[in-house]
């Protein structure tokens, strides 16, 4: 039986446990999933209706009259919504949701051409002769990839095969069209690679894996450059097997890497996997924000150079964090190494979660680590606007929806002799005859209690930050997995607040510190501080954690600092200028993910230290 998981591989060092085998029932994540299912997903379909995405598919299906609306990749947001709805149904079956899924699937199926081609905007604007003529920008494979992912989720969670039939017909068309002896071209936006591998896992059709491998290996050989475009932006400058880092558009880069990891997993390609290990390590150590955010530049939504991590101009797109989680998960399955579980945790609680409001229906596209008090909202995606219900380029909202609705599938794996728990959430984990009950209020509390009717063998990820962790009262090393056996297991992770610095090569935050507690990065927000956040300096005293009623009951950190003296008239650049700090003040920090849920004002993660 195929796991109801976003990456249902039977290969690698770890085998995923999917929805039904893992169920989040309480704690930190359950209310977020509940809001996603009850509010975000239904309102997301309404937004797709208003934006014209559904109108395009109806026109392509021969329903109604008019012209295509919106960007050329409009279909992709519909497919991400369908995937989110499928995982949500698998998590929490609901007849009304199933009807929505089936009704929309009927429209998608009717829009497909006889030979399998499907892209409503291209069909409406350019006709059959326009197919794949501008593949660098047309996102035709990108849309196909998201359709395939939705179809796989749908059959795994509802049993319906209607969308899977569309997906296989489309994949067969792609296989007949692209390859060494066919059309030699690649889409400007990867995701088809992941999708084809997952379709192979679901159907067993080897041609889908073959085509995924071809798309991965075709990059880095000048295809996009021949179209007159910069190859680096599209992750096409260097072959994937030879690359030593990620570059260019951050979402494109991590989606490609995740697809390459899938190919490596299914084919046993150790050379490709080793290359991806090098790329991930370099990204994580030199191109990742402390929040797990990815992408330093607004220009091209791109990775920057090594250690180029500005705070106020960080792009850190929400979709990039999601793609980073997808890549790290596949690397964890392939290698079993805890570093990837640590990366997922950091991205999940910070870089990803900051992208959605506490209500679950408003979003950030961009996630900077600093917003100045005088910031002017000069761009539709600028956080100075506050969170928004939708975007003209709406990739992030349905991407968030599908991540939350499938989150159960990213928590645990199995091997022949043990269950591995990678992320801690209150719930139930089943594998074979073993059923684990997990009780925890993580990340607010560091105690995780695991019980089962019969003794079980469990491997627990001990985060790299968790020095002093214990399992059943015995100390365990941070940065790996601790193996425990029994019917009752207790993990205790120390959650004392931490003050962290940065590599001095990160010029933007040299001399600054950030606050962390457990997996959470903290931010100082103007709403909670009397002193001007733009001018705050931290004193060296250790911060203290306190429970609060703020923002759905987060734990806040209290620290001491000095207020700046504010604006000084005159020229800013004179000899021997030192930071001018005034009176001592109290500083309150909230989890970074929770900022901008009240008034929009100054915020910063990194503060100068006195």
C-alpha positions in Angstrom: 0.0 0.0 0.0 1.4 3.4 -1.0 1.9 5.8 2.0 -0.5 8.7 2.1 2.5 11.0 2.1 3.8 13.8 -0.1 6.9 11.7 -0.9 5.9 8.1 -0.7 9.2 6.4 -1.4 10.0 2.8 -0.4 13.7 3.5 -1.0 16.3 5.3 1.1 17.3 5.1 4.8 13.8 6.1 6.1 10.3 5.2 4.9 7.7 7.9 5.5 4.6 7.4 7.5 1.7 9.3 5.9 -1.7 10.6 6.8 -3.7 8.1 8.8 -0.5 6.6 10.1 0.4 9.9 11.7 -2.4 12.2 13.1 -1.8 15.5 14.8 -4.5 15.8 17.4 -3.6 18.7 19.6 -0.9 21.1 20.8 0.7 23.8 18.6 -0.2 22.5 15.1 -3.8 21.2 15.5 -5.5 24.6 15.7 -3.5 25.9 12.7 -4.5 22.9 10.7 -8.1 23.4 11.8 -8.1 27.0 10.7 -6.5 26.0 7.4 -9.2 23.4 6.8 -12.2 25.4 8.0 -11.3 28.9 6.8 -8.3 29.1 4.5 -9.1 26.3 2.0 -12.8 27.4 1.4 -11.8 31.1 1.1 -8.9 30.1 -1.2 -11.4 28.7 -3.7 -13.4 31.9 -3.5 -10.2 33.9 -4.2 -9.4 31.7 -7.2 -12.9 32.4 -8.5 -12.5 36.2 -8.0 -9.0 36.2 -9.6 -10.2 34.4 -12.7 -8.2 31.2 -12.4 -11.3 29.0 -12.4 -12.7 31.1 -15.3 -9.7 30.2 -17.4 -10.2 26.5 -16.9 -14.0 26.7 -17.6 -13.2 28.6 -20.9 -10.7 25.9 -21.9 -13.4 23.3 -21.1 -15.9 25.0 -23.4 -17.9 26.5 -20.6 -18.8 30.2 -21.0 -17.2 33.0 -23.1 -14.4 35.5 -22.6 -10.7 35.7 -22.6 -8.0 34.3 -20.3 -7.4 36.3 -17.1 -4.2 36.7 -15.1 -0.7 35.3 -15.4 0.3 32.5 -17.7 0.8 30.2 -14.7 -2.7 30.8 -13.3 -3.6 27.1 -13.5 -0.9 26.2 -11.0 -2.6 27.9 -8.1 -5.8 25.9 -8.8 -3.8 22.7 -8.7 -2.1 23.6 -5.5 -5.5 24.3 -4.0 -6.8 20.9 -5.2 -3.8 19.3 -3.6 -4.4 21.1 -0.3 -8.1 20.1 -0.4 -7.1 16.4 -1.0 -4.7 16.3 1.9 -7.3 18.1 4.0 -9.9 15.5 3.1 -7.4 12.7 4.0 -6.8 14.4 7.3 -10.5 15.3 8.0 -13.0 13.8 5.6 -15.9 16.1 4.7 -18.6 15.6 2.1 -18.8 19.3 1.1 -15.1 19.4 0.6 -15.2 16.2 -1.5 -17.9 17.7 -3.7 -15.8 20.8 -4.2 -12.8 18.6 -5.2 -14.9 16.5 -7.6 -16.7 19.5 -9.3 -13.4 21.2 -10.0 -11.8 18.0 -11.2 -14.6 17.6 -13.7 -13.8 21.1 -15.1 -10.0 20.3 -15.3 -10.6 17.0 -17.1 -12.9 18.8 -19.6 -10.2 21.4 -20.3 -7.6 18.7 -21.3 -6.9 18.3 -25.0 -7.3 14.9 -26.7 -3.5 14.4 -26.9 -3.1 15.0 -23.2 -1.9 18.7 -23.4 -3.4 20.9 -20.7 -2.7 24.6 -19.9 -5.7 26.8 -20.1 -4.0 30.1 -20.5 -1.7 28.9 -23.4 -4.7 27.2 -25.0 -6.8 30.3 -24.9 -4.2 32.9 -25.8 -2.0 31.1 -28.2 -3.8 27.9 -29.4 -2.1 24.6 -30.3 0.6 26.4 -32.3 1.7 28.2 -29.2 2.5 25.2 -27.1 6.0 25.2 -25.6 7.1 28.1 -27.7 8.1 30.2 -24.7 8.9 27.4 -22.2 11.4 29.6 -20.3 8.5 31.8 -19.1 5.3 29.9 -19.9 5.4 27.6 -16.9 3.7 24.9 -18.8 5.7 22.1 -17.1 5.3 23.9 -13.8 1.5 23.9 -14.1 1.7 20.2 -15.2 3.8 19.4 -12.2 1.3 20.9 -9.7 -1.6 19.1 -11.5 0.3 15.8 -11.1 1.0 16.4 -7.4 -2.7 17.3 -6.9 -3.8 14.1 -8.7 -1.5 11.9 -6.6 -2.7 13.5 -3.4 -6.3 13.1 -4.5 -6.1 9.3 -5.3 -4.2 8.7 -2.0 -6.7 10.6 0.1 -10.1 10.1 -1.6 -9.6 7.1 -3.8 -10.9 9.0 -6.8 -8.9 8.4 -10.0 -10.4 11.1 -12.2 -7.6 13.6 -11.8 -5.0 10.8 -11.9 -6.3 9.9 -15.3 -5.8 13.5 -16.4 -2.3 13.5 -14.9 -1.2 10.2 -16.5 -2.5 11.4 -19.9 -0.6 14.6 -19.6 2.6 12.8 -18.4 2.4 10.5 -21.3 2.1 13.5 -23.6 5.2 15.0 -22.0 7.1 11.8 -22.4 6.2 11.6 -26.1 7.3 15.2 -26.6 10.5 15.8 -24.6 13.8 14.0 -24.5 17.1 13.5 -26.3 15.5 12.3 -29.6 12.5 14.6 -29.2 12.2 18.2 -28.1 15.3 19.2 -26.1 14.0 21.9 -23.8 13.3 22.6 -20.1 10.8 24.7 -18.3 12.0 27.9 -16.7 10.4 26.9 -13.4 11.1 23.4 -12.0 8.6 21.3 -10.2 7.8 18.8 -12.9 10.7 16.7 -11.7 9.2 16.0 -8.2 5.8 15.5 -9.7 6.9 12.9 -12.3 8.8 10.9 -9.7 5.7 10.9 -7.4 3.6 9.8 -10.3 6.0 6.9 -10.9 5.8 6.0 -7.2 2.0 5.9 -7.4 1.6 4.1 -10.8 4.8 2.2 -11.2 5.2 3.5 -14.8 8.9 3.7 -15.4 8.7 6.2 -18.2 7.7 8.9 -15.7 10.9 8.3 -13.7 12.9 8.3 -16.9 11.6 11.6 -18.0 12.1 13.2 -14.5 15.8 12.1 -14.7 16.1 13.5 -18.2 14.7 16.9 -17.0 17.2 16.9 -14.1 20.2 16.0 -16.3 19.2 18.3 -19.1 19.9 21.4 -17.0 23.3 23.1 -17.1 23.9 22.5 -20.7 23.0 25.9 -22.3 19.4 25.1 -23.2 17.9 28.3 -21.6 20.9 30.4 -22.6 20.1 29.5 -26.2 16.8 31.2 -25.7 18.6 34.4 -24.8 18.1 34.3 -21.1 20.5 34.2 -18.1 21.1 30.6 -17.2 22.0 31.2 -13.5 18.5 32.6 -12.7 16.9 29.4 -13.9 19.4 27.0 -12.2 20.7 26.1 -15.7 24.3 27.4 -15.6 25.9 24.3 -14.1 24.7 20.6 -14.4 23.1 19.5 -11.2 25.7 16.8 -10.6 28.5 19.3 -10.8 27.0 22.2 -8.9 28.4 23.0 -5.4 25.8 25.5 -4.3 22.3 26.8 -5.1 21.9 30.0 -7.2 19.4 32.1 -9.0 15.7 32.2 -8.2 15.4 30.6 -4.8 12.1 28.7 -5.4 13.2 27.4 -8.7 16.5 26.2 -7.2 15.1 24.3 -4.2 12.3 22.8 -6.3 14.9 21.5 -8.7 17.0 20.1 -5.9 14.0 18.4 -4.3 13.2 16.8 -7.7 16.8 15.7 -8.1 16.8 14.2 -4.6 13.7 12.2 -5.6 15.5 10.9 -8.8 18.5 10.0 -6.7 16.3 8.1 -4.2 14.5 6.1 -6.8 17.4 5.3 -9.0 20.0 4.7 -6.3 22.2 7.4 -7.8 24.8 8.0 -5.1 26.8 10.5 -7.3 23.7 12.7 -7.6 22.8 12.4 -3.9 26.4 13.3 -2.9 26.2 16.4 -5.1 22.9 17.4 -3.4 24.5 17.0 0.0 27.2 19.4 -0.9 24.7 21.9 -2.3 22.4 21.7 0.7 25.3 22.1 3.2 26.6 25.2 1.3 23.2 26.7 1.2 22.5 26.1 4.8 25.8 27.5 6.0 26.2 30.5 3.7 22.9 31.4 2.1 20.2 30.8 4.7 18.8 33.3 7.2 18.6 32.5 10.9 14.8 32.0 10.4 15.5 29.4 7.7 14.4 31.9 5.1 15.9 31.4 1.6 16.5 34.1 -1.0 18.4 37.3 -0.2 17.5 39.5 -3.2 14.3 41.2 -4.3 16.0 41.4 -7.7 15.0 38.1 -9.2 13.7 36.7 -5.9 17.1 35.1 -5.8 19.9 33.7 -3.7 22.7 36.1 -3.3 26.4 35.5 -2.8 27.9 33.7 0.2 26.9 35.5 3.4 24.9 38.0 1.5 22.0 38.1 4.0 20.6 41.6 4.4 17.8 41.9 7.0 15.6 44.7 5.8 15.8 43.8 2.1 15.5 40.0 2.7 13.2 38.4 0.2 12.9 35.0 1.9 9.8 34.1 -0.1 7.3 31.8 1.8 7.4 29.4 -1.2 11.1 29.1 -0.9 10.8 27.9 2.7 8.2 25.4 1.6 10.5 24.2 -1.2 13.4 24.0 1.3 11.3 21.8 3.6 10.5 19.6 0.6 14.1 19.3 -0.3 15.3 18.6 3.3 12.6 16.0 3.8 13.8 14.0 0.7 17.4 14.3 1.9 16.3 13.0 5.3 14.5 10.0 3.7 17.6 9.3 1.6 20.3 9.7 4.3 18.6 9.4 7.7 20.8 12.3 8.9 19.4 14.6 11.6 20.7 17.8 10.1 17.9 17.7 7.6 15.3 17.3 10.4 16.9 20.2 12.1 16.6 22.3 8.9 12.9 21.3 8.5 12.2 22.4 12.0 13.9 25.8 11.6 12.1 26.5 8.3 8.8 25.2 9.5 8.5 27.2 12.7 10.0 30.4 11.3 10.6 30.9 7.6 7.4 29.1 6.6 5.0 29.9 9.5 5.7 33.6 9.3 4.0 33.5 5.9 0.5 33.0 7.3 -1.5 34.9 9.9 -2.7 33.5 13.1 -6.2 33.5 11.6 -4.9 31.4 8.8 -6.3 33.5 6.0 -3.9 36.3 5.5 -0.4 35.9 4.1 3.1 37.3 3.5 4.8 36.7 0.2 8.1 38.2 1.5 9.5 37.6 4.9 12.2 40.2 5.9 14.0 40.1 9.2 13.6 43.9 9.8 11.0 46.4 9.0 11.8 50.0 9.8 9.2 52.2 11.5 9.2 54.7 8.6 8.9 52.0 5.9 6.7 52.9 3.0 4.7 50.2 1.3 6.1 50.7 -2.2 5.5 47.3 -3.5 2.4 45.0 -3.6 4.4 42.3 -1.8 6.1 44.6 0.8 5.4 43.6 4.4 4.8 47.3 5.1 1.4 46.7 3.6 0.6 44.2 6.3 -0.6 40.7 5.6 -2.9 40.2 2.6 -5.7 37.9 1.7 -4.4 37.2 -1.8 -1.8 38.3 -4.4 -1.8 38.9 -8.1 0.9 36.3 -8.2 -0.8 34.0 -5.7 1.7 31.1 -5.5 2.2 31.4 -1.7 -1.3 31.1 -0.2 -2.3 27.7 -1.7 1.3 26.5 -1.2 0.8 27.2 2.5 -2.5 25.5 2.5 -1.1 22.3 1.0 1.8 22.3 3.4 -0.4 22.6 6.5 -2.9 20.0 5.3 -0.1 17.5 4.6 2.0 18.3 7.6 1.2 15.0 9.4 3.2 13.3 6.6 6.4 15.1 7.6 6.7 14.0 11.2 7.7 10.4 11.3 9.3 7.5 9.4 9.9 3.8 10.0 12.7 1.3 9.4 12.5 -2.4 9.9 13.4 -2.1 13.6 12.2 1.3 14.8 10.0 4.3 14.4 11.8 7.7 13.9 10.2 10.9 15.2 11.6 13.9 13.4 9.2 16.7 14.5 7.3 16.8 17.8 3.6 17.3 17.8 0.8 16.0 20.0 -0.9 13.1 18.2 -0.8 9.4 17.2 1.8 7.5 15.2 1.1 4.0 13.9 3.4 1.6 12.1 2.3 -2.0 11.8 1.2 -3.3 15.2 2.7 -0.4 17.0 0.7 2.7 18.0 2.4 5.5 19.8 0.6 8.2 21.7 2.6 11.5 21.7 1.8 14.1 24.4 3.5 17.4 24.2 3.0 21.2 24.3 6.1 21.7 22.2 7.5 24.3 21.4 6.3 26.0 24.5 7.3 23.1 26.7 10.2 20.8 26.0 8.8 17.6 27.4 7.6 14.9 25.0 5.9 11.8 26.4 5.5 8.7 24.2 3.4 5.8 25.3 2.3 2.6 23.7 0.3 -0.5 24.7 3.4 -2.7 24.1 7.1 -1.8 24.3 8.3 0.0 21.1 11.7 1.1 19.7 11.8 4.8 18.9 14.5 7.0 17.5 14.1 10.6 18.6 15.7 13.6 16.8 17.7 15.6 19.3 18.0 19.1 17.8 21.6 20.6 17.5 20.6 23.4 19.8 19.4 21.0 22.6 22.5 20.6 24.7 21.4 19.0 28.0 18.6 16.9 26.5 17.6 13.7 28.3 15.7 10.6 27.4 14.2 8.8 30.3 16.4 10.9 32.5 19.6 10.0 30.8 21.7 12.6 28.9 21.8 12.3 25.1 23.9 14.1 22.5 22.5 17.0 20.6 22.5 16.9 16.8 21.5 13.3 16.1 19.0 10.6 17.1 18.6 9.0 20.5 17.3 5.4 20.5 14.9 4.4 23.2 12.8 1.3 24.0 9.8 0.7 26.2 6.1 1.3 26.6 6.8 4.8 28.2 9.5 7.1 26.9 10.1 10.7 28.0 12.2 13.2 26.0 13.1 16.5 27.7 14.5 19.2 25.5 15.9 22.2 27.3 14.2 25.5 26.3 16.3 28.1 28.0 16.4 31.3 25.9 19.6 31.6 23.7 21.4 34.6 22.5 23.0 33.8 19.1 25.5 35.7 17.0 26.3 35.4 13.3 29.3 34.6 11.2 31.3 37.9 10.9 31.2 37.5 7.1 27.5 38.3 7.3 28.1 42.1 7.1 24.5 43.0 7.6 24.4 41.8 11.2 28.0 42.1 12.3 28.0 43.1 16.0 24.3 42.1 16.4 22.6 39.2 18.2 19.3 37.4 17.9 17.1 35.6 20.5 16.0 32.0 20.2 14.1 29.6 22.4 13.8 26.0 21.3 13.0 25.9 17.6 11.7 29.5 17.6 13.5 32.6 16.4 12.2 35.8 18.2 11.6 39.3 16.9 11.3 42.6 18.7 8.1 44.3 17.5 7.2 47.9 18.1 3.8 46.9 19.5 5.3 45.5 22.6 8.1 48.1 23.2 8.0 51.7 24.4 11.4 52.5 23.0 11.9 53.0 19.3 12.7 49.5 18.0 14.8 51.0 15.2 17.3 52.3 17.8 17.3 49.5 20.4 20.5 47.9 21.6 20.6 44.7 23.7 22.5 44.5 27.0 24.4 41.3 27.7 22.1 40.0 30.5 20.4 36.7 29.6 16.8 37.0 28.4 14.0 35.4 30.4 11.0 33.4 29.0 7.5 34.2 30.3 4.1 32.8 29.4 1.8 35.4 28.0 -1.7 35.9 26.6 -0.4 37.7 23.5 -0.9 36.3 20.0 -2.8 33.1 20.9 -0.7 32.7 24.1 2.9 32.7 22.9 5.9 32.5 25.3 7.6 35.9 25.1 11.2 36.7 26.0 12.0 39.6 28.3 15.5 41.2 27.9 17.2 44.4 28.8 18.5 47.0 26.4 19.2 50.6 25.9 17.2 53.0 23.8 18.9 54.9 21.1 18.9 58.7 21.1 17.0 58.8 17.8 17.7 61.0 14.8 20.7 63.2 14.8 20.8 66.2 12.5 23.7 66.7 10.2 25.9 64.5 8.0 26.0 60.8 9.1 29.5 60.0 8.0 32.1 61.7 10.2 35.3 60.4 11.9 34.9 58.3 15.1 31.1 58.1 15.1 29.9 55.6 17.7 26.4 54.3 18.3 24.7 56.6 20.7 22.6 54.9 23.3 20.4 56.3 26.0 18.6 55.0 29.0 18.1 51.4 30.0 14.8 49.9 28.9 12.9 46.6 29.0 12.7 44.7 25.7 10.0 42.3 24.8 10.4 39.8 22.0 7.7 37.6 20.4 8.2 34.6 18.1 9.1 35.8 14.6 6.3 33.8 13.1 3.7 35.8 15.0 4.8 39.3 14.1 2.5 41.6 12.1 -0.7 40.1 13.5 -1.5 43.4 15.1 -0.5 46.9 14.1 2.2 47.1 11.4 5.3 48.8 12.8 9.0 48.5 13.2 10.3 44.9 13.7 13.7 43.4 13.9 15.3 40.0 14.6 18.9 41.2 14.9 19.8 43.9 17.4 23.1 45.6 18.1 24.7 44.5 21.4 26.0 47.2 23.8 
